[in-house]
């Protein structure tokens, strides 16, 4: 009789333990899936925005490019945790350097060598940001050309 009760009690505990670990594993998988879905969406948005900034930097005025970057600031801070690798630091560098160029353009800054250096830095950072997205998504650079 005692063995039967003990066996039943152990079976119940085993069932509860099994259910607990299954739920815990399912919850972890669901969270990982949610994060992966969000990262894909954020990477697509980041790619679109950085390409828009790249186009503006080449074709528009520096003030327009600066305004474009600032118009996406809230998006950046809302999605910062989901952005790939060094993209957040590159974004901040691009924003700072474009802002610096725009301010110096307003002041009619004369040191063209420094302006060229900053300009090259922005172009390089934009390329690195695009590369970060490609790497995070597992896209080969040759596939994007």
Secondary structure as GFF3:
##gff-version 3
##sequence-region A 1 145
A	DSSP	alpha_helix	2	59	.	.	.	ID=ss1
A	DSSP	alpha_helix	62	71	.	.	.	ID=ss2
A	DSSP	alpha_helix	73	79	.	.	.	ID=ss3
A	DSSP	three_ten_helix	80	82	.	.	.	ID=ss4
A	DSSP	alpha_helix	87	106	.	.	.	ID=ss5
A	DSSP	alpha_helix	112	137	.	.	.	ID=ss6
A	DSSP	three_ten_helix	141	144	.	.	.	ID=ss7
###
